[in-house]
């Protein structure tokens, strides 16, 4: 029960990133804002790790940690959030979260393909989840044009799925704090190559932007990412990814709260279908 509640809390925090991110992209281009966020998060985690280990940074000297951190930085941050936040410029936050929430279907398919184990209940859950997402999406599309932003977001979702699978099968043995710090630092440095840091100081002087950035640094890049790694360890990539099915619920409520986006009957119907799909996925055996 604790782990399930842990996953629900993770979904809430993860969904809130796109609400905060919407405020961020209003002031800086997506890649600039993300580079700033990742660098701040990486430095913060390094300091926390230094204090917790009383000056010993043995874990950070592991070459494999940096190789795996680089791969995860590319998938989980540079590609996933780079593409998703680019889409966020023309697509509403709740629609971005909704599209990203289809990731569990991708990871479930890949894990089943690798294991050569096809459980009918999984596919019922996948079908039900897709229908639920479509029901909500179909009511949103008239109010959000189908633009290149949607394509960017879908590409971002596929990148996150790839990063999740890589962590489960290759990088899960690393301690989560150093791994999270390394991928933040490397992602920030990679995006720094296409950013304009000269704009950062003036942007951070604006209270709304600064709050948005620090919220994403502390709550999303540090806390939520640590939670995500633990969920993948506990449940495996397919079941852990299923918690993303809850994202549209939280995204819709948060969008209603912050951006006065209306909630309708079909939003609730589609959401209930997604919740049912999540329940079915968690009835299957661990992958």
GILINVEN-V301797 format. One record per backbone hydrogen bond with DSSP energy under -0.5 kcal/mol. NH is the residue of the N-H (numbers start at 1). CO is the residue of the C=O. E is the energy in kcal/mol with one decimal. If there is no record, write none. Layout:
{{NH,CO,E} {NH,CO,E}}
This chain:
{{5,1,-2.5} {6,2,-2.5} {7,3,-2.0} {8,4,-2.0} {9,5,-2.4} {10,6,-2.1} {11,7,-2.1} {12,8,-1.9} {13,9,-2.3} {14,10,-3.0} {15,11,-2.5} {16,12,-1.7} {17,13,-0.7} {17,14,-1.0} {18,15,-1.0} {19,15,-0.7} {20,16,-2.4} {21,17,-2.7} {22,18,-1.3} {23,19,-0.9} {24,20,-1.5} {25,21,-2.5} {26,22,-0.6} {27,24,-1.6} {28,24,-2.2} {33,29,-2.3} {34,30,-2.5} {35,31,-2.2} {36,32,-2.2} {37,33,-2.3} {38,34,-3.0} {39,35,-2.3} {40,36,-2.2} {41,37,-2.3} {42,38,-2.9} {43,39,-2.3} {44,40,-2.4} {45,41,-2.6} {46,42,-2.2} {47,43,-2.3} {48,44,-2.4} {49,45,-2.9} {50,46,-2.4} {51,47,-2.3} {52,48,-2.7} {53,49,-2.3} {54,51,-1.2} {55,50,-3.1} {56,53,-1.7} {57,55,-0.6} {60,57,-0.5} {61,57,-0.6} {61,58,-1.4} {62,59,-1.2} {63,61,-0.6} {66,62,-1.3} {67,63,-2.0} {68,64,-3.0} {69,65,-2.5} {70,66,-1.9} {71,67,-1.9} {72,68,-2.6} {73,69,-2.4} {74,70,-2.1} {75,71,-2.3} {76,72,-2.9} {77,72,-0.6} {77,73,-1.2} {78,73,-3.0} {79,74,-3.1} {80,75,-1.4} {81,77,-0.9} {82,77,-1.3} {83,79,-2.3} {84,80,-2.3} {85,81,-3.0} {86,82,-1.3} {87,83,-2.3} {88,84,-1.6} {89,86,-1.1} {90,87,-1.5} {91,87,-1.6} {96,92,-2.0} {97,93,-2.4} {98,94,-1.9} {99,95,-2.2} {100,96,-2.3} {101,97,-1.8} {102,99,-1.3} {103,100,-1.9} {104,101,-0.6} {104,241,-0.5} {105,102,-1.2} {106,102,-0.9} {106,103,-0.7} {107,103,-2.3} {108,104,-2.4} {109,105,-1.8} {110,106,-2.3} {111,107,-2.8} {112,108,-2.3} {113,109,-2.1} {114,110,-2.5} {115,111,-2.8} {116,112,-1.2} {117,112,-1.4} {119,117,-0.7} {120,118,-0.5} {122,119,-0.7} {123,119,-1.5} {124,120,-2.0} {125,121,-2.2} {126,122,-2.6} {127,123,-2.5} {128,124,-2.6} {129,125,-2.8} {130,126,-2.5} {131,127,-2.3} {132,128,-2.5} {133,129,-2.6} {134,130,-2.6} {135,131,-2.5} {136,132,-1.9} {137,133,-2.9} {138,134,-3.2} {139,135,-0.9} {140,136,-1.1} {141,137,-2.3} {142,138,-0.5} {143,140,-1.7} {144,140,-0.7} {144,141,-1.0} {147,145,-1.4} {150,147,-1.2} {151,147,-0.9} {152,148,-2.5} {153,149,-2.0} {154,150,-2.2} {155,151,-2.3} {156,152,-2.1} {157,153,-2.2} {158,154,-2.1} {159,155,-1.8} {160,156,-2.2} {161,157,-2.2} {162,158,-2.0} {163,159,-2.3} {164,160,-2.4} {165,161,-2.2} {166,162,-2.3} {167,163,-2.2} {168,164,-2.1} {169,165,-2.2} {170,166,-2.4} {171,166,-1.2} {172,167,-0.9} {174,171,-1.2} {179,175,-1.8} {180,176,-2.5} {181,177,-2.3} {182,178,-2.9} {183,179,-2.2} {184,180,-1.7} {185,181,-2.6} {186,182,-2.7} {187,183,-1.9} {188,184,-2.5} {189,185,-2.2} {190,186,-2.4} {191,187,-2.4} {192,188,-1.3} {193,189,-0.7} {193,190,-1.0} {194,191,-1.4} {195,192,-1.3} {199,196,-2.1} {200,197,-1.5} {201,197,-0.6} {203,199,-1.8} {204,200,-2.7} {205,201,-0.8} {206,203,-1.6} {207,205,-0.6} {210,206,-2.6} {211,207,-2.6} {212,208,-2.1} {213,209,-2.6} {214,210,-2.6} {215,211,-2.2} {216,212,-2.0} {217,213,-2.5} {218,214,-2.5} {219,215,-2.2} {220,215,-0.9} {221,216,-3.5} {222,217,-1.0} {223,218,-2.2} {224,219,-2.1} {225,220,-1.4} {226,222,-2.0} {227,223,-2.3} {228,224,-2.3} {229,225,-2.1} {230,226,-1.8} {231,227,-2.3} {232,228,-2.2} {233,229,-1.9} {234,230,-2.5} {235,231,-3.0} {236,231,-0.5} {236,232,-1.7} {240,236,-2.4} {241,237,-2.4} {242,238,-0.9} {243,240,-1.5} {244,241,-1.9} {245,242,-1.9} {246,243,-1.5} {247,244,-1.1} {249,246,-0.8} {250,246,-1.6} {251,247,-3.2} {252,248,-2.4} {253,249,-2.1} {254,250,-2.9} {255,251,-2.8} {256,252,-2.1} {257,253,-2.2} {258,254,-2.9} {259,255,-2.4} {260,256,-0.8} {261,255,-1.2} {268,264,-1.4} {269,265,-2.3} {270,266,-2.6} {271,267,-2.0} {272,268,-2.4} {273,269,-1.8} {274,270,-1.9} {275,271,-2.4} {276,272,-2.3} {277,273,-2.0} {278,274,-2.1} {279,275,-2.2} {280,276,-2.2} {281,277,-2.2} {282,278,-1.6} {283,280,-1.4} {284,280,-0.5} {284,281,-0.9} {287,235,-0.7}}
